[in-house]
Amino acid sequence: MTALTQDDLNKLLWSAADSARSVVDASVFKDYILAFLFFKYISDIKKAETEKLVARYGDDKERIALKLRNARFVLPEGSSFYDIYEKQNADNLGELLNIALRNIEEANESLHDIFTIDFNSQAILGQTSQRNKMIRDMLGDFKKVDLSHVEGDLLGNAYMYLIERFGSDAGKKAGEFYTPKIVSSLLAKLAMPKPGDRICDPTCGSGGLLLLAGEEVAAQGSNDYALYGQEKIGATYNLARMNMFLHGQDAARIEWGDTLNNPLLKEDDRLMQFDVIVANPPFSLDKWGEKQLESDTYNRFDRGMPPASKGDYAFISHMIATAKEGSGRVAVIVPHGVLFRGSSEGRIRTALIRENLLDAVIGLPAGLFQTTGIPVAILIFDKSRSAGGANENRKDVLFIDASKEFVAGKNQNTLSPEHIAKIFNTYKERKEIEKYSHVATPQEIEENDYNLNIPRYVDTFEEEAEIDLQAVKSEIQKIETELATVQNQMDAYLKELGL
């Protein structure tokens, strides 16, 4: 079979997605099409494994069966994509597909409960004829490609492409499962993970940011890192599990639950500690659990309790509590209000700065997210700045205003590789660049009452050019002369017409 390019695979999968697009809402059909992609992937991998074993061992069925049982995963008899394809004209097609998926879950502990969708749901997919047609269309589309022949990381990339497209279609609903890749790439770089690191995303969505952080280590020539995540929404949690599997990250530990009210990444009943934490938590989450957490078991809010209507500092407090003492790093995306809001948030912000944990504040352009048009910022906290850490003598805070530099788009702005490189290099080298970055002393921040609003530290004001009044006067005279000429011509034409 001819090897597919990334573009070929992306187009084919998006075409398959169209089979469901007309039936269910974008925020729902992503769960169906991505589950179907995963189903086809494991079916093709198992089919290819079986064919290789048959070619090698011939009629030795017992030996072949043993090899298949000891493989990466088990595909029960009668439960593959191809088994369902052969039954596509059955009246109970959705039920048969559900049974196949449940059998796969029961046969593989690592895939337990990974298929949360119901292909036989009348409430979501409509009457029998409608949902059967959708499934048959998807079967026909996916039959066109053998995913076991997809080279390298193309399948994982295609999965992320689909999530990105679904994010674009789902609009504001996309925030619960997707962060634009260009923003995730920047955050992963700024976190600067290294070989041997434990990397965590406590609000991991579909897992893209976590994977990119791991790729930063892989780019250094090492696979020595571990990925951890937690996600509150069940369907999104399973997207993350599939995403890890498709990218070969079977060992990644992804938990399902509310990170603030029920943190599940623990060791010996204590919060697990991480070298690097990256996150794009929900912006200003209302009703995040303030009352329930007033007596937090893990003492995450000893700097103060964030307001009930805005959970930004609740997530920040959790992340700092789970960063390793003396070395852990946190890179988090926040709305600008986090930089300057007062009351309890102001007190928490002040405490974090006085503890010398804040390393950088980076302002990004507006319009980078489908979910909001507002500009956002990245905060970087570094526990190596605390007493005994490698950077305990670093007392300043770097401010970067990158809000003016972006690639404008019709519906969404983005960052070019050059923009990302400039931000990263400025941060890494802690450079002062006129009208772009500033290294602020503790005294400056204190004088600003611990308000981190970026314009207080980076002056981007551009003086307007002086107006040449003589030139303006000459231009006006020229226009008046031209206007008089046109008026005379118009009068002549009207006179000829007898008007």
Secondary structure, DSSP 8 states (H G I E B T S, - for coil): -----HHHHHHHHHHHHHHHHTTS-HHHHHHHHHHHHHHHHHHHHHHHHHHHHHHHHTT-HHHHHHHHHTSSS---TT-SHHHHHHTTT-TTHHHHHHHHHHHHHHH-GGGTT-----TT-HHHH-SHHHHHHHHHHHHHHHTT--GGG--TTHHHHHHHHHHHHHHHHHGGGGGGT---HHHHHHHHHHH---TT-EEEETT-TTSHHHHHHHHHHHTTT----EEEEEESSHHHHHHHHHHHHHTT-TT-EEEES-TTTS---EETTEE--BSEEEE---TT-SS-STTTTTT-TT-TTTT----TT--HHHHHHHHHHTB-TTT-EEEEEEETHHHH--HHHHHHHHHHHHTT-EEEEEE--TT--SS--S-EEEEEEEGGGSTTSTTTT---EEEEE-TT--B--SS--B--HHHHHHHHHHHHHT--BTTTEEEE-HHHHHHTTT---GGGTS----------HHHHHHHHHHHHHHHHHHHHHHHHHHHHTT-
